[in-house]
Amino acid sequence: WDAAYDRELQTFQDIGDAGEIWFGEESMVRIIRWLEKQKVPLDSSVLDIGTGNGVLLIELAKSGYTNLTGIDYSPSAIQLSEKIREKEGMSNIKLKVEDFLAPSADLSGFEICIDKGTFDAISLNPENAVGKRKQYVRSLCSVLTPEGFFLITSCNWTKEELLNEFREGFEILEELPTPRFCFGGRIGNSVTTLVFQRKK
């Protein structure tokens, strides 16, 4: 990931391109629309887990959200997101190099946590993927307030699989509509977006 973000950082410095938007623009719109529909207060504390280039946080800030934090374990990703934040004039977005599987003590009290592809990436880790997924859920429980919302977008996991992964401590609120496709007579989704709520 560091090498990938080093390249994106260089590209941004060369031509001002922010780089990859995971799952496309519509995935960000889907999340923001849901928050607006729920009338989530604009000062709610939001954590973007594995923020990458930080573009989701920029879009949230443009929509009026004011208490935004992005973390990534890749220093190059945070460097890139800092440069994009600077260019966009969004100085109120907090960015930190942080490993979500070993969160620091001050990473807590978030009312909303958002994940676009980070759980997917952790799941693909060749070393102890099952243990890392369990640690992810423990970390999520420690940073998200009781009754806080967790929005996850995944291209690796189906709704049923995600329900199983997050059954400890979370309940499903809703599945957000994502693009559908038909192949071999079967209909499916290329990505899944679910909203969970942490149990009290």
C-alpha positions as CSV (number, residue, x, y, z in Angstrom):
1,W,0.0,0.0,0.0
2,D,2.9,2.4,0.8
3,A,4.2,1.9,-2.8
4,A,0.8,2.5,-4.3
5,Y,0.3,5.7,-2.3
6,D,3.8,6.8,-3.0
7,R,2.9,6.7,-6.7
8,E,-0.4,8.5,-6.1
9,L,1.4,11.1,-4.1
10,Q,3.8,11.7,-6.9
11,T,1.0,11.9,-9.4
12,F,-0.9,14.4,-7.3
13,Q,2.3,16.5,-7.0
14,D,2.9,16.3,-10.7
15,I,-0.6,16.9,-12.1
16,G,-3.0,17.4,-9.2
17,D,-4.9,14.1,-9.6
18,A,-6.2,12.8,-6.3
19,G,-6.1,9.2,-7.5
20,E,-8.4,6.2,-7.1
21,I,-11.8,6.6,-5.5
22,W,-12.6,3.2,-4.3
23,F,-16.0,1.9,-5.6
24,G,-16.4,5.2,-7.5
25,E,-18.2,8.5,-6.8
26,E,-21.6,6.9,-6.3
27,S,-20.3,4.9,-3.3
28,M,-19.6,8.2,-1.5
29,V,-22.9,9.7,-2.6
30,R,-24.7,6.6,-1.2
31,I,-23.1,7.1,2.2
32,I,-23.7,10.9,2.4
33,R,-27.3,10.4,1.3
34,W,-27.9,7.9,4.0
35,L,-26.4,10.2,6.7
36,E,-28.6,13.1,5.4
37,K,-31.7,10.9,5.2
38,Q,-31.2,9.9,8.9
39,K,-30.7,13.5,9.8
40,V,-27.3,12.6,11.4
41,P,-26.2,15.9,13.1
42,L,-23.4,17.7,11.1
43,D,-21.2,17.8,14.2
44,S,-21.3,14.0,14.8
45,S,-17.8,12.5,15.1
46,V,-17.0,10.5,12.0
47,L,-14.1,8.1,11.5
48,D,-13.0,7.1,8.0
49,I,-11.2,3.8,8.5
50,G,-8.4,3.4,5.9
51,T,-9.0,6.8,4.5
52,G,-6.5,6.4,1.6
53,N,-6.5,9.7,-0.3
54,G,-9.1,11.2,2.1
55,V,-11.6,12.1,-0.7
56,L,-14.6,10.7,1.2
57,L,-13.8,13.1,4.1
58,I,-13.5,16.1,1.6
59,E,-17.0,15.2,0.3
60,L,-18.4,14.9,3.8
61,A,-16.9,18.3,4.7
62,K,-18.4,19.8,1.5
63,S,-21.8,18.4,2.7
64,G,-21.4,20.3,6.0
65,Y,-20.0,17.7,8.3
66,T,-17.5,19.3,10.7
67,N,-16.0,16.6,13.0
68,L,-14.1,14.4,10.6
69,T,-11.1,12.1,11.2
70,G,-9.3,9.9,8.7
71,I,-6.8,7.2,9.6
72,D,-4.6,5.0,7.5
73,Y,-1.7,2.8,8.4
74,S,0.2,4.0,5.3
75,P,2.2,7.2,6.0
76,S,2.1,7.9,2.2
77,A,-1.7,7.7,2.2
78,I,-1.9,10.2,5.0
79,Q,0.7,12.5,3.3
80,L,-1.5,12.3,0.1
81,S,-4.7,13.1,2.0
82,E,-3.0,16.0,3.7
83,K,-2.0,17.5,0.4
84,I,-5.5,17.0,-1.0
85,R,-7.0,18.5,2.2
86,E,-4.7,21.5,1.8
87,K,-5.6,22.0,-1.9
88,E,-9.3,21.8,-1.0
89,G,-8.9,24.2,2.0
90,M,-10.4,21.8,4.4
91,S,-8.1,22.4,7.4
92,N,-10.7,21.0,9.9
93,I,-10.3,17.4,8.8
94,K,-8.0,15.5,11.2
95,L,-5.7,12.9,9.6
96,K,-3.5,10.4,11.5
97,V,-1.2,7.5,10.7
98,E,-2.9,4.7,12.7
99,D,-3.1,0.9,12.5
100,F,-6.8,0.1,13.0
101,L,-5.9,-3.4,14.2
102,A,-3.9,-1.8,17.1
103,P,-5.7,1.5,17.7
104,S,-4.1,4.1,20.1
105,A,-6.0,4.9,23.2
106,D,-7.1,8.3,22.0
107,L,-8.9,6.8,19.0
108,S,-12.4,6.4,20.6
109,G,-15.8,8.0,21.0
110,F,-16.8,8.0,17.3
111,E,-20.5,8.1,16.5
112,I,-20.0,7.0,12.9
113,C,-17.4,4.8,11.4
114,I,-17.1,4.3,7.6
115,D,-15.2,1.6,5.8
116,K,-14.8,1.5,2.0
117,G,-12.6,-1.4,1.2
118,T,-10.4,-1.6,4.3
119,F,-12.1,-4.6,5.8
120,D,-11.7,-6.2,2.3
121,A,-7.9,-5.5,2.3
122,I,-7.5,-6.8,5.8
123,S,-9.4,-10.0,4.8
124,L,-7.0,-10.6,2.0
125,N,-4.0,-10.6,4.3
126,P,-2.2,-14.0,3.8
127,E,-1.1,-14.1,7.4
128,N,-3.9,-15.0,9.9
129,A,-6.7,-13.3,8.0
130,V,-9.3,-14.8,10.4
131,G,-7.5,-13.4,13.4
132,K,-7.1,-10.0,11.8
133,R,-10.9,-9.9,10.9
134,K,-11.7,-10.7,14.6
135,Q,-9.3,-8.0,15.7
136,Y,-11.0,-5.5,13.3
137,V,-14.4,-6.2,15.0
138,R,-12.8,-5.7,18.5
139,S,-11.2,-2.4,17.3
140,L,-14.5,-1.3,15.9
141,C,-16.2,-2.0,19.2
142,S,-13.6,0.1,21.0
143,V,-13.7,3.2,18.8
144,L,-17.5,3.3,18.0
145,T,-19.9,4.6,20.7
146,P,-22.8,2.3,21.8
147,E,-25.6,2.8,19.3
148,G,-23.1,4.4,16.9
149,F,-23.4,3.6,13.1
150,F,-21.0,1.6,11.0
151,L,-21.3,1.9,7.3
152,I,-19.3,-0.7,5.3
153,T,-18.8,-1.0,1.5
154,S,-17.3,-4.3,0.4
155,C,-16.6,-6.0,-2.9
156,N,-15.3,-9.3,-1.3
157,W,-18.2,-10.1,1.0
158,T,-21.9,-10.7,0.5
159,K,-24.5,-9.3,2.8
160,E,-24.9,-12.7,4.6
161,E,-21.1,-13.0,5.1
162,L,-20.8,-9.5,6.5
163,L,-23.8,-10.2,8.9
164,N,-21.8,-13.2,10.1
165,E,-18.5,-11.3,10.5
166,F,-20.2,-8.5,12.5
167,R,-22.7,-10.5,14.5
168,E,-20.8,-9.9,17.8
169,G,-21.9,-6.5,19.1
170,F,-23.7,-5.2,16.0
171,E,-27.2,-5.3,14.4
172,I,-28.0,-4.7,10.8
173,L,-30.1,-1.5,10.1
174,E,-30.2,-1.6,6.4
175,E,-28.7,-2.6,3.1
176,L,-28.1,0.3,0.8
177,P,-28.9,-0.2,-2.9
178,T,-25.8,-0.8,-5.1
179,P,-25.5,-1.5,-8.8
180,R,-26.8,-4.9,-9.9
181,F,-25.7,-7.1,-12.7
182,C,-27.0,-10.3,-14.4
183,F,-24.7,-13.2,-15.3
184,G,-25.6,-16.7,-16.3
185,G,-29.2,-16.1,-15.4
186,R,-28.4,-15.0,-11.9
187,I,-28.7,-11.4,-10.5
188,G,-26.1,-10.1,-8.1
189,N,-24.3,-7.0,-6.8
190,S,-20.6,-6.2,-7.5
191,V,-20.5,-4.4,-4.1
192,T,-22.4,-4.6,-0.9
193,T,-23.0,-1.6,1.4
194,L,-24.5,-2.3,4.8
195,V,-25.3,-0.1,7.8
196,F,-24.9,-1.6,11.2
197,Q,-25.6,-0.1,14.6
198,R,-23.4,-1.0,17.6
199,K,-25.5,-2.6,20.4
200,K,-25.8,-0.8,23.7
